[in-house]
Amino acid sequence: MKQTIRTICATLALATGLSAPAMAQDDTFKIGVITFLSGQAAESFGVPAWNGGQLLIDMLNEGGKLPAPYDKPGFGGMKIEAIVVDEAGGATKQVQEFRNLVQREQVDAVVGYVSSSDCLAVPPVADELKAFTILYDCGTPRVFEDNSFEYVFRTAAHATMDNVGLARYLKSRGFEVDSFAGLNQDYAWGQDSWADFTGAMAQLYSDATVKTALFPKFGAGQYGTEISALLREKPALIHSSNWGGDLQSFLLQATARGLHKRTQLALSAGDHVIPQLQDKMPDGIVLGARGVNGLLAKARGGDLQPLTDTLWDSYMERYGVIPVQAPFRMWQGLLGLKMAVEKAMADNGGKKPTDEELAAAMKGLSWDAPSGRIEMALGGGHQAIQPTAIGVTKWNNETKMMELVDIEYFDARCVNPPEGMKSQDWLAQGFPGAQCD
């Protein structure tokens, strides 16, 4: 479809004497990048994600800055050009922004989306336009469990991994959980996260009582009523998948009222607010980072450490702050795109790949990222799995920095469902096929 549009535009330009719109050149690979640049999701997630993306694009364009196989310049020698779009504004707006990127800007690929609502709205349009698209972050399992797409891929594991890993960690570390409650945002991400956590806990803590499940609206900001309810309920543990400004607000308000001293807080995706909160985040919170990301990756070591250190050191040098989950997930998306482009070019004789060739190359692909091995193993080769880790917050008075301690790492096939099985069915049946050490 893109080639058709280019041909029509060029023909009209010749016929009318008008200048044709700028077209993507064969020596340039243009990507549209969508992430939150404003609003309550920007500070702790959207902006760090793009900071990581800009850093990586600069390093790739220069060449020789990353370990092999990422040391060659650009994407197959093509210079990478990015057009960045703010994800704020809701799903309807994002669908229009996507159309603009594909039809007006003529991007060669789209990489984006933090919000699960946006990730549910955009893929049907991507397939309609036959536009190669990478979902780099959003968590709801519904994207590929309830649908199938030809041109859309998610290069990060969905939220089932986060919550299964959290429940397995609690059991492995001997936490006594006779009751638990939840506070999660009232949209697909929060609802699915709570369903996954309760499903996993039903298998690992079958005698635990499920208490109140609270779903304040996204961007609520004030949690006085919810905190009062949790204090009255007195659950042994509170689960939350809140993120961004919502998570910061909840933690500040909850700790001011001593909620963390009366119950165990467990945050499935909480690492990204550490740079903002620092010592205002209390010790002892059980915390995940949506993969082996951020502080969990830095502490890991092993064969992938040179790639992890490259991200960590270059990000710290440029921005003066630790990289949390968002830049890690942006890197794994862009590195996966690089691998797909270069695989497609190896198959087509070195030409810039079409959307169809990119989709064929990405399907079932595996590659190394700073967070570990990424495998497009679910959703018919369109949905990634990856390892994950959980740790506990501890403030270091000497370094004046938050650390994660007592970390446990989980293999991808221990915490992700197998191909062909929906997450809720996998949980309800007791994790069949799980491969855990």
N, C-alpha and C positions, 0 to 999 in steps of 0.2 A: 504493500500500500504506500509506503514511504517513497519508493522509487517512482510510483505512478504520480504522486503529488509533485515530486521534483520535476518530472517530465512536463506535467501540465503547466506548472509555474514558469518553467523555462520557455515553453512554447508561447504562452501569453505574453511574456516579456518581449520576445522577439517580434510578435505581431503588433504590439501596442507601443513599442519603444520605451517601455518602462524598465526600470532596473529589477532584476529578479531578486527575491529574498536570499539572504546568505544561506548557503548550503554547506553541510558538513563535507570537509575535504577528505580525500583518502589518506592524508598524512596526519589527520586529527581524529580523535575519537571523543565525541561530545556526550557527556552524561548529564542528566538532570538529577540533582540531589535534593531530596525533600526531608527536612527535619525541623523541629521547633526552634525558631529564632526569636520568638516573643511569647509572652504569656507564662503561666506558672510552670510549664514543662521545659522552659528554655534553659534556665540557669544551671540546673543539675543534670540535664540530659541532652536537650537538643543542641545547645551551643558546644558542649564538649564533644558531641558526636561529630559536628562539622569541623571543629578544630582538629580532631583526629583525621578526618577526611582530607582537609586541606593540606595538613602536614604530609600525609601519605602520598597524595597526588604530586606535591612538590618533589618529594623524594623519588618517586617513580619517574617523573619527567626528567630529573637530573641523571638518574641511573647510577648503579654502583653503590647505593646507600643501604641496601637491604641484603640479607643473606640470600644465596641461591635457593630456589630458582627465581627469585624476585629481583635479581640484580640488574637485569637488562632494562633499558629505558622504555618508559611508557607502557602501552599495551601493544605488544608485537612491533615495537618501534614507532608506533603512532603517538603523538603528543596527546595527553589527556586534557580536555577542556571541560570545566564544570560550570553549570548554571544552577545556582542555589535558590531554592524556594522555601518560604516559611510555611510550616505545616499548620500553623494556627488557623482557625476559622471554621473547622468542621468538615465532615465528609463531603458534603455537596460542593463546597469550595474546592476541596482537594481533587475531586473528579474533574472539575473544570481546569484546574492548574495542570493536571496530568495531560488533558487533551491539548492544552497550549504547548506544553513541552514537546509532545510528539508531533503535532500537526503544524505548529507555527515555528518552533525552535528547531525542529528536525533532529532531536537528540538521537544518538545511537543506542542508548540504554537509559533506563530510569532506575535509580537506587534510592529507596526511601521508606519512610513511615515508621513512626514510633507508636502511634495510636492504633489500637486494635480495630476501632471503628473505621478508620481510614483504610486499614488493610483488608477489611471485608468489602469496602465500597469500590476500591480501585481495580482489583484483578479482573472482574468481568469486562471493564472498559479496556484494560490492557489486551485481553484476548480479542475483543471486538476490533481494536486497532492493529492487532498483530504486532504489538510493541514489547520488546524484551524488557522485563522488569524484575528487579531484585527487591524483595522486602528484607531490609537489613536487621529489623529489630522486633516488631510487634509480636505479642505473645499468644493471642488466642489460638487454640488448636483448630478452630472451626474452618480456617482458611482452606486447608487441604483435606480435612476430615469430612467436611460437608460438601465439597466441590472439587472439581479437577480443572486445571488450566494448562494451556499449552505453552504460553509465553511467560508465565509468572513462576518465580522461585523464591523460597525463603532460605537465606544462608545462615540462619541461627535457629537453634532448637526452640520449640514452642514452650509455653509455660508449664505443661505437665512435668517436664524435667525439673523445674525449679521447686515444685511442691513435693514431688516424690523424693527428691534429694533432701529436702528439709525434713520430711517425716523419717526418712531412713537415718539421717544424722541424729535426730532426737532418740531414736531407738538404739542406735549404735553406741551413743554416749551415755546411755542409761538415764535419760531424763524421765522422771515420774510425771506422767500426764494422765490424771484421772478425769480431767475435764478441759475443754478448750472452747474458745469463742473466736469470732472473726470480725475484722473491720476492713472492708474492701470497697473500692470505688464502684459505683453503680453503673457499670457498662460491661461490655464483653470481657475485658481483661480481668476486672475484679470478680465478676461472677464465675468465670471459668477457673480462675485461680482458687477460689474458695471450694468449688466443686472438686477440683483435683486434690486439694489438700485433705478435705474430708474423706474423699475416696481412698487416699493413701493411708490416712489414719485409721480408717475402718479395718484395714488389713493388719496394721502394725500395732495399733492400740485399740483393739476391738471392744474393750470394756470401758473406754473413756466416754464420758457424757458430752454430747455436743450442746453447748449453750447458745447464747444469742449470736445471730449473724447479722451484722450491721452493714448497710450499704449506703453511705452518704454519697451525694452526687459528686461527680468529678469537679474539682476546683472549689469544694465547699469551704475550705479554709478554717472554719470554726468547728471544733469537735467537743465542745463542753457537754452537750447532751449525751453523746456517745460514750465519752469517758466516764460520766456519772453512771451510765448503765453498766459499763464494764466493772466499775468499782463495786457496784451492788451485786453483780453476778458472781464475782470472785472466782473466775476460771483459773485453773493452774497455768494455762498458756493462752496467749492471744496471738493469732495469726493475722498478718497483714501483707498484702501485695501492693499497698499504696506506693506511689512514686512521685517524684518531682516535688513541687511546692506543697502538695497535699501531705506527703510523708514528712517533710520538714515541719509543717505546722502541727501535725498530729504528735510527733515526738516532743516538740517543745512544750506543747500544752499538756501532754500526758506525763512527762517527767516532772513538770512543775507541780503536778498534783500527786506525785509519788506512785503512779500506776506501775512503773517498772520495778518498784520495790515489793509490790504485792503479787505480781504475776510475772511469768516468763514471757518476754516479747520475742517473737519469731518473725523476721521480715524476709520474705522470699526473694526480694529484689532490692535490698536496702543500701548497698554499698555506695551508690552514686551520690548520697547526701553527706558522706563523710567530709569532703572538702569544705562544705558550707558550715556544718555543725561542729566539727572537730570535737573539743572536750565537752560540748553540750550534748553529744550523744553519749549516753551512759555506758559503762562497762557491762558486759554480761549479756548483751543482745545476741541472739543467734541470728546469723545474717548470711544471705546468699547474694550473688552478683550475676545471676542469669548465665552461668557458665564459669569456667576458670578464668576469671577476668579481674582486672584491677589488682588489689592487694593479694588476692588469692592466687593470681598468676605469678606475681613477683616472688612469692614465697615458695613456689613449686619446685623450681630447678628442673633438671632433666634435659633431654635432647633439644627441646624447643626453646630453651632459655635464650640463645642468641637472638631469636626473632622477638621474644618477649622483651628482652633488654633493649632492643632497637626501638620498639614503640615507647617503652618506659622512659628511656634516657632522652630521646629526641623530643618527646612531649614535655617532659620536665624542663628541658633546656629552653624550648620555645615559649611555654605558657606559665612556667613556674608553679605548677600544681600537679598533683598525682593524676594519672589517667585512671578513670573508673570504667565501669562496664560499657558506657556508650562509645568511646573511641575504640575500644577493643572490638565491639560488634561492627562498627563501621569498617575497621580494617579487615575483618574477616570477609565482609561483603565485597569490598573493593579488590582484595586479593583473589577471591573466588572469581570475580569478573575478569581480572587479568588472566587467570588460568584458562577460563572459558574462551576468551578472545584468542589467546595464543594457540589453544587446542584447535579451535575452528580454523584458524589461519594455516595451521599445519596440515589440516585436512583439505583445504580448498586451494592450496598452491600459493599461499601468502597474501591473499586479497583481504581487504576489510570485510569482516563477516556480515552477513545479513541477519535479521532477527531470527529467521528460521535456523540458520547455521549456529547462532549463539545458543538457542534453545536446545538444539541437539547436543552441543558440546557441554552444556551445563548439566543436563539430565544425568543423574547418578554420579556426578563428579565428586572427587575427594581432594582435599588440599590441606596443608598445614597453615595454621594461623597462630598469632601470639597466645591465643586461648586454648590451643590444642588442635587435634585432627578434626576437621569438618567433613562430614559425609552426607551427601544428598541421598539418604537411605529410605526416606518415607515419601508418601504421596506420589508414588510412581516415579521417584527420582527428583521430585520438586521441593521436598522439605528436608532440611538438615537435621542431623543429630550431632551432639558434641558432648564431651565430658563436662562435669560440673563439680563444684566444691561448696562446702559450707564451713563457716568459722564463727568465732565469738569475738565481740569487740573488747578491746582493752587499751586504755589510754597509757602511753608511755611518757612519764613525767620527764625523763631525761632528754628525749628527742622532741618532746612537745608535739607528738603526732599520734594519731589513732592507728592501732595495729589490729590485725585479725589473728587470733591464736586458736590452738586446738583444732586445726583445719583437717577436714577429711575430704578426700577426692574420690569421685565416683565415675566409673567408666560409662561411656555414652549408652551402652546397651543394658546397663543396670537401671537407668532412670528414664529411659525413653521407651515408648511402646514399640513393638515390632511392626514391620510393614504389614499393611492390610488390616490392622486392628485399631479401632477408635480408642482414644485415651480412656474414656469412661468405662468402656467394656474391659479394657486391660486392667484397670483398677478394680472393678467389681469382681473380676475372676482371679484376683490375687497375683498380678504381675506375671502371667505365663510367658515363658521365654526369656525372662530377665537374666542377664549374665552379670552376676556380682561376684567379687572376690570373696 
